[in-house]
Amino acid sequence: MRTVAAVTTDEVDRLVEAWRRERPDLDVSPMEVLSRVTRLARYMDRARRAAFAAHGLEPWEFDVLAALRRSGPPYELSPGTLLAQTLVTSGTMTARVDKLTARGLVTRRRDDHDRRAVQVALTTQGRTAVDAALEGLLAHERDILAGLPHQDRAALAALLRAVVLPFEEH
């Protein structure tokens, strides 16, 4: 991994320079940030897929299993809560839970308080899989951020939070 100081220009610098040459009438400065965010998202998606594949999971499987794992013991949530945390439709969630159940990574059980409701629970196998995939993902993410000192990471996290928050305040 190269450090920030070792790199003087990147592909975004070249793109921005070309647009400034071709369209000097436009302020293309947003591209300097958002094109890098887009490119980073692509790199992160590849790293996530590789980390999850190494542990036999698809990204969507990790998302569901991780939501259950983060919930704490007994590692179960309602389908509605899973919908909210993974941002998918109820039909999509039903299909995902069906597939995860078939793989032995989750189970369904009737809610003790409302027999009409269902809880989705992480199995021991599911917990082992999501924990291993998380460790792999974090190793990839540490490599990606290796060139940034801790204080720069914290500053970047704060700046990105400020950009993301308006989208999440709905």
Residue frames as a rotation matrix with the C-alpha (Angstrom) as fourth column:
MET 1
0.579 0.815 0.000 0.00
0.815 -0.579 0.000 0.00
0.000 0.000 -1.000 0.00
ARG 2
-0.325 -0.678 0.660 1.39
0.647 -0.668 -0.368 3.38
0.690 0.307 0.655 -0.99
THR 3
-0.313 0.202 -0.928 1.37
0.786 -0.493 -0.373 6.23
-0.533 -0.846 -0.004 1.46
VAL 4
0.736 0.677 -0.031 -0.42
0.574 -0.647 -0.502 9.45
-0.359 0.352 -0.864 0.62
ALA 5
0.453 -0.627 -0.634 2.86
-0.334 -0.779 0.531 11.36
-0.826 -0.028 -0.562 0.41
ALA 6
-0.504 -0.720 0.477 4.23
0.133 0.481 0.866 8.96
-0.853 0.500 -0.147 -2.23
VAL 7
-0.158 0.548 0.822 1.36
0.977 0.207 0.050 9.67
-0.142 0.811 -0.568 -4.64
THR 8
-0.836 -0.171 -0.521 1.22
0.153 -0.985 0.078 13.05
-0.526 -0.015 0.850 -6.32
THR 9
-0.424 0.761 -0.492 -1.65
-0.902 -0.404 0.152 12.50
-0.083 0.508 0.857 -8.76
ASP 10
-0.588 0.331 0.739 -4.32
0.114 0.937 -0.329 9.91
-0.801 -0.110 -0.588 -9.33
GLU 11
-0.662 0.376 0.648 -6.86
0.747 0.263 0.610 9.11
0.059 0.889 -0.455 -12.03
VAL 12
0.430 0.859 -0.279 -9.34
0.875 -0.473 -0.106 11.62
-0.222 -0.199 -0.954 -10.60
ASP 13
0.027 -0.498 -0.867 -6.73
0.104 -0.861 0.497 14.40
-0.994 -0.104 0.029 -10.89
ARG 14
-0.896 -0.400 0.195 -6.36
0.196 0.038 0.980 13.52
-0.399 0.916 0.045 -14.57
LEU 15
-0.268 0.887 0.376 -10.11
0.951 0.181 0.250 13.48
0.154 0.425 -0.892 -15.14
VAL 16
0.506 0.450 -0.736 -10.63
0.645 -0.764 -0.023 16.80
-0.572 -0.463 -0.677 -13.36
GLU 17
-0.367 -0.735 -0.570 -7.77
0.029 -0.621 0.783 18.40
-0.930 0.271 0.249 -15.28
ALA 18
-0.859 0.084 0.505 -9.30
0.509 0.235 0.828 17.24
-0.049 0.968 -0.245 -18.57
TRP 19
0.161 0.986 0.051 -12.72
0.983 -0.165 0.082 18.62
0.089 0.037 -0.995 -17.66
ARG 20
0.330 -0.096 -0.939 -11.21
0.375 -0.900 0.223 21.93
-0.866 -0.426 -0.261 -16.58
ARG 21
-0.758 -0.638 -0.137 -9.46
0.070 -0.287 0.955 22.15
-0.648 0.715 0.262 -19.93
GLU 22
-0.791 0.463 0.400 -12.57
0.563 0.296 0.771 21.18
0.239 0.835 -0.495 -21.91
ARG 23
0.277 0.939 0.205 -15.17
0.632 -0.338 0.697 23.01
0.724 -0.064 -0.687 -19.80
PRO 24
-0.744 -0.655 -0.132 -13.45
0.540 -0.474 -0.695 25.91
0.393 -0.589 0.706 -18.02
ASP 25
-0.453 0.666 0.592 -16.90
-0.453 -0.744 0.491 27.44
0.768 -0.046 0.639 -17.53
LEU 26
0.601 0.719 -0.349 -17.88
-0.117 0.511 0.851 24.74
0.790 -0.471 0.392 -15.01
ASP 27
-0.030 -0.532 0.846 -16.83
-0.993 -0.079 -0.084 24.24
0.112 -0.843 -0.526 -11.40
VAL 28
0.399 0.131 -0.908 -15.75
-0.310 0.951 0.001 20.61
0.863 0.281 0.420 -11.44
SER 29
-0.494 -0.686 0.534 -14.32
-0.708 -0.039 -0.705 20.67
0.504 -0.727 -0.466 -7.91
PRO 30
0.349 0.624 0.700 -17.06
-0.892 0.449 0.044 18.36
-0.287 -0.640 0.713 -6.52
MET 31
0.818 -0.075 -0.571 -15.54
-0.274 0.821 -0.501 15.64
0.506 0.566 0.651 -8.70
GLU 32
-0.193 -0.977 0.092 -12.31
-0.544 0.028 -0.838 15.87
0.816 -0.212 -0.537 -6.71
VAL 33
-0.562 0.077 0.823 -14.17
-0.783 0.272 -0.560 14.47
-0.268 -0.959 -0.092 -3.70
LEU 34
0.298 0.872 0.389 -17.10
-0.695 0.477 -0.537 12.50
-0.654 -0.111 0.748 -5.04
SER 35
0.611 -0.165 -0.774 -15.29
-0.608 0.529 -0.592 10.75
0.507 0.833 0.223 -7.88
ARG 36
-0.553 -0.833 -0.013 -12.79
-0.585 0.400 -0.705 9.52
0.593 -0.382 -0.709 -5.32
VAL 37
-0.377 0.514 0.771 -15.62
-0.744 0.327 -0.582 8.35
-0.551 -0.793 0.259 -3.07
THR 38
0.686 0.655 -0.316 -17.13
-0.702 0.483 -0.523 6.48
-0.190 0.581 0.792 -6.04
ARG 39
0.204 -0.700 -0.685 -13.82
-0.547 0.498 -0.672 4.86
0.812 0.512 -0.281 -6.92
LEU 40
-0.729 -0.459 0.507 -13.20
-0.662 0.285 -0.693 3.95
0.173 -0.841 -0.512 -3.29
ALA 41
0.118 0.857 0.501 -16.67
-0.809 0.376 -0.453 2.37
-0.577 -0.352 0.737 -3.12
ARG 42
0.721 0.095 -0.687 -15.76
-0.584 0.616 -0.528 0.17
0.373 0.782 0.500 -6.09
TYR 43
-0.324 -0.912 -0.253 -12.49
-0.482 0.389 -0.785 -0.89
0.814 -0.133 -0.566 -4.45
MET 44
-0.612 0.161 0.774 -14.33
-0.759 0.158 -0.632 -1.55
-0.224 -0.974 0.025 -1.18
ASP 45
0.522 0.852 -0.038 -16.98
-0.813 0.484 -0.324 -3.62
-0.258 0.200 0.945 -2.96
ARG 46
0.405 -0.468 -0.786 -14.24
-0.426 0.664 -0.615 -5.80
0.809 0.583 0.070 -4.47
ALA 47
-0.673 -0.705 0.222 -12.52
-0.493 0.204 -0.846 -6.16
0.551 -0.679 -0.485 -1.09
ARG 48
-0.217 0.696 0.685 -15.82
-0.886 0.154 -0.437 -7.04
-0.410 -0.702 0.583 0.61
ARG 49
0.713 0.526 -0.464 -16.69
-0.689 0.648 -0.324 -9.63
0.130 0.551 0.825 -2.01
ALA 50
0.018 -0.802 -0.598 -13.23
-0.347 0.556 -0.756 -11.20
0.938 0.221 -0.268 -1.72
ALA 51
-0.748 -0.297 0.594 -13.35
-0.635 0.063 -0.770 -11.27
0.191 -0.953 -0.235 2.09
PHE 52
0.076 0.873 0.481 -16.82
-0.865 0.298 -0.403 -12.82
-0.496 -0.386 0.778 2.12
ALA 53
0.653 0.138 -0.745 -16.10
-0.627 0.651 -0.429 -15.31
0.426 0.747 0.511 -0.69
ALA 54
-0.414 -0.887 -0.203 -13.07
-0.523 0.414 -0.745 -16.56
0.745 -0.202 -0.636 1.25
HIS 55
-0.875 0.166 0.455 -15.57
-0.377 0.355 -0.855 -17.60
-0.304 -0.920 -0.248 3.92
GLY 56
-0.845 0.497 0.197 -18.25
0.531 0.741 0.411 -18.95
0.058 0.451 -0.890 1.57
LEU 57
-0.061 0.847 -0.528 -20.59
0.645 -0.370 -0.668 -15.97
-0.762 -0.381 -0.524 1.86
GLU 58
-0.104 0.171 0.980 -22.19
0.826 -0.534 0.181 -13.55
0.554 0.828 -0.086 -0.56
PRO 59
-0.891 -0.269 0.365 -22.32
0.077 -0.883 -0.463 -9.87
0.447 -0.384 0.808 0.48
TRP 60
-0.088 0.938 0.335 -26.08
-0.628 -0.313 0.712 -10.03
0.773 -0.147 0.617 1.07
GLU 61
0.460 0.202 -0.865 -25.62
0.394 0.826 0.402 -13.10
0.796 -0.526 0.301 3.28
PHE 62
-0.565 -0.732 -0.380 -23.04
0.715 -0.204 -0.669 -11.26
0.412 -0.649 0.639 5.35
ASP 63
-0.703 0.310 0.640 -25.38
-0.326 -0.940 0.097 -8.27
0.632 -0.140 0.762 5.70
VAL 64
0.402 0.913 -0.071 -28.19
-0.404 0.247 0.881 -10.37
0.822 -0.325 0.468 7.15
LEU 65
0.403 -0.316 -0.859 -25.91
0.677 0.735 0.047 -12.46
0.616 -0.601 0.510 9.36
ALA 66
-0.686 -0.720 0.104 -24.07
0.498 -0.569 -0.655 -9.33
0.531 -0.397 0.749 10.58
ALA 67
-0.266 0.678 0.686 -27.34
-0.557 -0.689 0.465 -7.63
0.787 -0.258 0.560 11.53
LEU 68
0.732 0.533 -0.425 -28.22
-0.026 0.644 0.764 -10.68
0.681 -0.548 0.485 13.63
ARG 69
0.079 -0.805 -0.588 -24.73
0.827 0.382 -0.412 -10.89
0.556 -0.454 0.696 15.15
ARG 70
-0.729 -0.375 0.573 -24.71
0.116 -0.892 -0.437 -7.19
0.675 -0.252 0.693 16.09
SER 71
0.197 0.919 0.343 -28.05
-0.342 -0.264 0.902 -7.60
0.919 -0.295 0.262 17.87
GLY 72
-0.566 -0.483 0.667 -26.33
-0.795 0.107 -0.597 -9.48
0.217 -0.869 -0.445 20.70
PRO 73
-0.969 0.185 -0.166 -27.55
0.215 0.958 -0.191 -12.61
0.124 -0.220 -0.968 22.47
PRO 74
0.124 -0.059 0.991 -29.75
0.033 0.998 0.056 -14.41
-0.992 0.026 0.125 21.58
TYR 75
-0.796 -0.545 -0.264 -28.80
-0.195 -0.182 0.964 -13.11
-0.573 0.818 0.039 18.09
GLU 76
-0.471 0.705 0.530 -32.31
0.876 0.443 0.190 -12.88
-0.101 0.554 -0.826 16.70
LEU 77
-0.833 0.250 -0.493 -34.43
-0.244 -0.967 -0.079 -10.20
-0.496 0.054 0.866 15.09
SER 78
0.235 0.941 0.242 -37.82
0.189 0.200 -0.961 -9.85
-0.953 0.272 -0.131 13.51
PRO 79
-0.069 -0.209 0.975 -37.97
0.983 0.155 0.103 -9.81
-0.173 0.966 0.195 9.73
GLY 80
0.824 0.448 0.347 -39.12
0.503 -0.860 -0.086 -6.17
0.260 0.245 -0.934 9.95
THR 81
0.734 -0.634 -0.244 -36.02
-0.194 -0.540 0.819 -5.17
-0.651 -0.554 -0.519 11.88
LEU 82
-0.130 -0.779 0.613 -33.86
0.549 0.458 0.699 -7.04
-0.826 0.427 0.368 9.36
LEU 83
0.389 0.360 0.848 -35.61
0.912 -0.278 -0.300 -5.11
0.128 0.891 -0.436 6.57
ALA 84
0.998 0.053 -0.023 -34.80
0.057 -0.975 0.213 -1.80
-0.011 -0.214 -0.977 8.21
GLN 85
0.458 -0.889 -0.013 -31.16
-0.210 -0.123 0.970 -2.71
-0.864 -0.441 -0.243 8.76
THR 86
-0.366 -0.641 0.675 -30.48
0.473 0.496 0.728 -4.16
-0.801 0.586 0.122 5.31
LEU 87
-0.287 0.306 -0.907 -32.67
-0.524 -0.844 -0.119 -1.83
-0.802 0.441 0.403 3.22
VAL 88
-0.987 0.071 -0.143 -34.37
-0.083 0.538 0.839 -4.52
0.136 0.840 -0.525 1.13
THR 89
-0.212 0.977 -0.011 -38.02
-0.823 -0.172 0.542 -5.32
0.527 0.124 0.840 0.43
SER 90
0.064 0.312 0.948 -40.00
-0.839 0.532 -0.118 -7.85
-0.541 -0.787 0.296 2.43
GLY 91
0.953 0.283 -0.110 -40.10
-0.292 0.752 -0.591 -10.25
-0.084 0.595 0.799 -0.53
THR 92
0.324 -0.920 -0.220 -36.34
-0.397 0.079 -0.914 -10.04
0.859 0.383 -0.340 -0.89
MET 93
-0.337 -0.449 0.828 -35.85
-0.931 0.032 -0.362 -10.61
0.136 -0.893 -0.429 2.84
THR 94
0.564 0.599 0.569 -38.13
-0.648 0.748 -0.145 -13.65
-0.513 -0.287 0.809 2.80
ALA 95
0.903 -0.265 -0.338 -36.09
-0.123 0.594 -0.795 -15.16
0.411 0.759 0.504 -0.03
ARG 96
-0.017 -0.978 0.206 -32.83
-0.580 -0.158 -0.799 -14.37
0.814 -0.132 -0.565 1.76
VAL 97
-0.140 0.021 0.990 -33.96
-0.956 0.256 -0.141 -15.90
-0.256 -0.966 -0.015 5.03
ASP 98
0.878 0.466 0.111 -35.16
-0.408 0.848 -0.339 -18.98
-0.252 0.252 0.934 3.12
LYS 99
0.627 -0.701 -0.340 -31.72
-0.138 0.330 -0.934 -19.40
0.767 0.632 0.110 1.53
LEU 100
-0.296 -0.755 0.585 -29.87
-0.754 -0.191 -0.628 -18.81
0.586 -0.627 -0.512 4.80
THR 101
0.277 0.488 0.828 -32.16
-0.862 0.507 -0.010 -21.30
-0.425 -0.710 0.561 6.55
ALA 102
0.970 0.101 -0.220 -31.46
-0.209 0.811 -0.547 -23.90
0.124 0.577 0.808 3.87
ARG 103
0.221 -0.969 -0.108 -27.72
-0.182 0.067 -0.981 -23.39
0.958 0.237 -0.162 4.45
GLY 104
0.412 0.005 -0.911 -28.13
0.770 0.531 0.352 -23.83
0.486 -0.847 0.215 8.20
LEU 105
-0.627 -0.726 0.283 -26.96
0.502 -0.654 -0.566 -20.29
0.596 -0.213 0.774 8.97
VAL 106
-0.754 0.481 0.446 -30.24
-0.648 -0.655 -0.389 -19.07
0.105 -0.582 0.806 10.51
THR 107
-0.740 0.656 -0.148 -33.45
0.664 0.748 -0.003 -20.53
0.109 -0.100 -0.989 11.86
ARG 108
-0.463 0.711 0.530 -36.99
-0.429 -0.702 0.568 -19.20
0.776 0.035 0.630 12.09
ARG 109
-0.741 0.339 -0.580 -39.08
0.644 0.604 -0.470 -19.54
0.190 -0.722 -0.666 15.20
ARG 110
0.253 0.909 0.330 -42.42
0.555 -0.416 0.720 -18.25
0.793 0.001 -0.610 16.38
ASP 111
-0.503 -0.351 0.790 -42.23
-0.321 -0.773 -0.547 -15.25
0.802 -0.529 0.276 18.69
ASP 112
-0.764 0.151 -0.628 -42.96
0.582 0.581 -0.569 -16.23
0.279 -0.800 -0.532 22.30
HIS 113
-0.746 0.439 -0.500 -45.10
0.101 -0.668 -0.737 -13.10
-0.658 -0.601 0.454 22.81
ASP 114
0.112 0.757 -0.644 -47.00
-0.768 -0.345 -0.539 -13.12
-0.630 0.555 0.543 19.50
ARG 115
-0.078 -0.136 0.988 -47.54
0.164 0.975 0.147 -16.51
-0.983 0.174 -0.054 17.87
ARG 116
0.877 0.401 0.265 -48.28
0.331 -0.106 -0.937 -14.78
-0.348 0.910 -0.226 14.54
ALA 117
0.720 -0.663 -0.206 -44.82
-0.694 -0.692 -0.199 -13.19
-0.011 0.286 -0.958 14.48
VAL 118
0.829 -0.545 -0.123 -41.55
0.490 0.815 -0.309 -14.85
0.269 0.195 0.943 13.53
GLN 119
0.658 -0.746 -0.101 -38.03
-0.509 -0.540 0.671 -14.32
-0.555 -0.390 -0.735 14.80
VAL 120
0.789 -0.542 -0.289 -34.96
-0.018 0.451 -0.893 -15.04
0.614 0.709 0.346 12.69
ALA 121
0.821 -0.486 0.300 -32.10
-0.348 -0.009 0.937 -16.43
-0.453 -0.874 -0.176 14.77
LEU 122
0.211 -0.872 -0.442 -28.42
-0.893 0.012 -0.450 -16.91
0.397 0.490 -0.776 14.02
THR 123
0.966 0.014 -0.258 -27.22
0.061 0.958 0.280 -20.52
0.251 -0.286 0.925 14.32
THR 124
0.546 -0.837 0.023 -23.82
0.033 0.049 0.998 -21.48
-0.837 -0.545 0.054 15.69
GLN 125
-0.022 -0.518 0.855 -22.72
0.913 0.338 0.228 -22.16
-0.407 0.785 0.466 12.12
GLY 126
0.592 0.320 0.740 -24.00
0.639 -0.745 -0.189 -18.72
0.491 0.585 -0.646 11.06
ARG 127
0.964 -0.258 -0.059 -22.19
-0.142 -0.693 0.707 -17.02
-0.223 -0.673 -0.705 13.93
THR 128
0.220 -0.927 0.305 -18.93
0.399 0.371 0.838 -18.79
-0.890 -0.062 0.451 13.05
ALA 129
0.067 -0.143 0.987 -19.29
0.998 0.015 -0.065 -17.79
-0.006 0.990 0.144 9.39
VAL 130
0.789 0.294 0.540 -20.09
0.359 -0.933 -0.017 -14.13
0.499 0.207 -0.841 10.03
ASP 131
0.830 -0.540 -0.138 -17.33
-0.083 -0.365 0.927 -13.77
-0.551 -0.758 -0.348 12.64
ALA 132
0.011 -0.861 0.508 -14.72
0.647 0.394 0.653 -15.22
-0.762 0.321 0.562 10.26
ALA 133
0.193 0.126 0.973 -15.93
0.933 -0.329 -0.143 -13.07
0.302 0.936 -0.182 7.36
LEU 134
0.982 0.166 0.087 -15.83
0.124 -0.923 0.364 -9.96
0.141 -0.346 -0.927 9.54
GLU 135
0.474 -0.877 -0.078 -12.23
0.123 -0.022 0.992 -10.68
-0.872 -0.480 0.098 10.52
GLY 136
-0.164 -0.507 0.846 -11.33
0.909 0.255 0.329 -11.06
-0.383 0.823 0.419 6.83
LEU 137
0.556 0.463 0.691 -13.14
0.702 -0.707 -0.091 -7.86
0.446 0.535 -0.718 5.91
LEU 138
0.965 -0.185 -0.186 -11.40
-0.014 -0.743 0.669 -5.87
-0.262 -0.643 -0.720 8.64
ALA 139
0.091 -0.971 0.220 -8.01
0.493 0.236 0.838 -7.13
-0.865 0.032 0.500 7.44
HIS 140
-0.079 -0.042 0.996 -8.81
0.984 -0.161 0.071 -5.84
0.157 0.986 0.055 3.92
GLU 141
0.800 0.477 0.364 -10.04
0.424 -0.879 0.221 -2.53
0.425 -0.023 -0.905 5.32
ARG 142
0.688 -0.640 -0.343 -6.93
0.149 -0.337 0.929 -2.07
-0.710 -0.691 -0.136 7.45
ASP 143
-0.216 -0.780 0.588 -4.81
0.811 0.192 0.553 -2.60
-0.544 0.596 0.591 4.31
ILE 144
0.237 0.392 0.889 -6.83
0.857 -0.515 -0.001 0.00
0.457 0.763 -0.458 2.40
LEU 145
0.933 0.214 0.288 -6.33
0.061 -0.886 0.460 2.56
0.353 -0.411 -0.840 5.17
ALA 146
0.532 -0.771 -0.351 -2.71
0.836 0.412 0.362 1.64
-0.134 -0.486 0.864 5.94
GLY 147
-0.294 -0.727 0.621 -1.36
0.816 -0.529 -0.232 4.83
0.497 0.439 0.749 4.38
LEU 148
0.202 0.448 0.871 -3.39
-0.084 -0.878 0.471 7.11
0.976 -0.168 -0.139 6.65
PRO 149
-0.889 -0.459 -0.002 -2.27
0.000 0.005 -1.000 7.99
0.459 -0.889 -0.005 10.17
HIS 150
-0.513 0.708 -0.485 -4.91
0.858 0.442 -0.262 7.39
0.029 -0.550 -0.834 12.87
GLN 151
-0.412 0.363 -0.836 -5.74
0.264 -0.831 -0.491 11.08
-0.872 -0.422 0.246 13.28
ASP 152
-0.797 0.127 -0.591 -6.32
-0.581 -0.432 0.690 11.42
-0.167 0.893 0.418 9.53
ARG 153
-0.783 0.551 -0.288 -8.63
0.374 0.788 0.489 8.40
0.496 0.276 -0.823 9.60
ALA 154
-0.381 0.641 -0.667 -10.65
0.815 -0.108 -0.569 10.01
-0.437 -0.760 -0.481 12.38
ALA 155
-0.524 0.147 -0.839 -10.84
-0.238 -0.971 -0.021 13.30
-0.818 0.189 0.544 10.48
LEU 156
-0.891 0.187 -0.414 -11.87
-0.383 0.181 0.906 11.53
0.245 0.965 -0.089 7.27
ALA 157
-0.652 0.681 -0.334 -14.55
0.722 0.692 0.001 9.56
0.232 -0.241 -0.942 9.14
ALA 158
-0.326 0.520 -0.790 -15.96
0.497 -0.617 -0.611 12.80
-0.804 -0.592 -0.057 10.57
LEU 159
-0.656 0.042 -0.754 -15.99
-0.533 -0.732 0.423 14.52
-0.534 0.680 0.502 7.18
LEU 160
-0.885 0.336 -0.321 -17.67
-0.064 0.597 0.800 11.57
0.461 0.728 -0.507 5.46
ARG 161
-0.535 0.712 -0.455 -20.26
0.819 0.306 -0.485 11.40
-0.205 -0.632 -0.747 8.27
ALA 162
-0.415 0.349 -0.840 -21.11
-0.017 -0.926 -0.376 15.05
-0.909 -0.142 0.391 7.59
VAL 163
-0.759 0.114 -0.641 -21.67
-0.650 -0.175 0.739 14.24
-0.028 0.978 0.207 3.91
VAL 164
-0.816 0.403 -0.414 -23.73
0.226 0.882 0.413 11.09
0.531 0.244 -0.811 4.57
LEU 165
-0.822 0.460 -0.335 -25.94
0.366 -0.024 -0.930 12.39
-0.436 -0.888 -0.149 7.42
PRO 166
-0.529 0.690 -0.494 -28.35
-0.699 -0.685 -0.207 14.44
-0.481 0.235 0.845 5.28
PHE 167
-0.454 0.340 -0.824 -29.21
-0.623 0.539 0.566 11.28
0.637 0.771 -0.033 3.31
GLU 168
-0.683 0.102 -0.723 -29.91
0.407 0.875 -0.261 9.30
0.607 -0.473 -0.639 6.47
GLU 169
-0.858 0.422 -0.294 -32.10
0.070 -0.470 -0.880 11.92
-0.510 -0.775 0.374 8.17
HIS 170
-0.813 0.581 -0.033 -35.38
-0.054 -0.019 0.998 10.92
0.579 0.814 0.046 6.55
